């Protein structure tokens, strides 16, 4: 690629403007007809706590309790998936790694389903994220063990272990659902949850995802230099003073928490974690100093635009969000796989 | 003052197979040490033990008199720089960025390089003849150029001790000589360089001290010989540990190997005849 450090500020400006525009468009778009001026008044009222009664109550609750949390959740869920994909690609030194490909997302889903099945989700809103975190952690540590047992593993080993673990997680979810069908209340909750997406998400969900993703992002910033060094290999990183086992462990914990939080709120949404960091790396180069904030913006843009796309074109049908991201991401994944194969001659 | 780097009674085994036993070494300031031995003898393993990259089963490595397993990686990196054997640089970092990574142990998570750091980075690039490449991306460089980038990174690290695992293996003859000359000049300013080398003639020419690693009669691998090139590169050692025969010429303090032939092959041919 070309050397483009001069353009980096403009790229960030572009990403920020894009995200802002998408957020504004999303708040304007919806089945209920509310004008931009009214929305402006509602937001102003909410922000400054004025009560000038320019807007009607039902409009207020649609904007503040339905559209706003939906947008915030889309932003942070997308950001979380892209950031985790970026960290995994760096840590495994593999452009094909991402939460969904490595089975981490499905592990988090299994954890969430277990929480619902056991009834834990009835006691605390934090039960599902906690179980999702545990499920994601178990899946990721298994993949990590396999992938790093003897130095660097081939792409094939990493991807195959991800496939195997995904299959196991999905099978376990189906099993739990089949068992719980005798108890329709539980089964209904599981089915409803596994559909995922952004519909019906509330401020409770914002409270789960926002603090975890934001603090995770800040922690990751501390590792931006170490992630750069780890890209060049374990020996290289160790020899310039990175405590690689420790850095890896902390990065795994942070990304697991972020995947757990986003999956527990919006379900498994594939390919954002794979595609977004990859495209940004092509544009910005491999430095994590730029890639981390860019992935935060890029992931948010990707999920928000997928949601807006569905709301605009298919507002009548309930098409899951994951379908759009997969429809765009899967061909890209195949393209990467083929390119990799031509570049290295093997897998 | 304690020696920059010593090791006592190192034992290392992998999968319960002992790879190295009874390694006792001490390195002094200003030494250019060559590690020699046949393929798979354990040169790389020894370097990685000295760096603390591998954990020893028993014995210890002392860095300025302190057990290396008790030192943080950042502080080890200020004492020891390492040039690994195989270098893959598939990512699009610029040469300057890679060399700047050598300053990592001195900089905090968000600290940028100071003017002093930049000066050291520039010097390191000039010494390794890659200054003109500084804006190039490393994934577009040739093997030899990448090797020099990594050596420059190790120089920018400003550590008193340098460990190099076959640093000249992928270089052309001119850059091989230049690199060894550079390492030599660094040792003359007081640094220690410990270098795994395959070319015995170059090892004899540049190193002050050679350490030969090989298998003992009881099957364990250890240090066979340690001393000046002329003491280590004897007809008997060459035969036993490298399976070669050579004429050894001595001129002043320097020695040179000529007419090198593999022994095993000759013997096989002879045994066919009989």
Interface residues (C-beta under 8 A of the other chain):
Chain A: X1 X3 X221 X222 X223 X224 X225 X228 X229 X231 X232 X233 X235 X236 X238 X239 X240 X241 X242 X243 X244 X285 X286 X287
Chain B: X48 X51 X53 X72 X73 X74 X75 X76 X77 X78 X80 X81 X82 X84 X87 X88 X89 X91 X92 X93 X94 X97 X98 X101 X102 X104 X105 X107 X109 X110 X135 X137 X150 X153 X154 X157
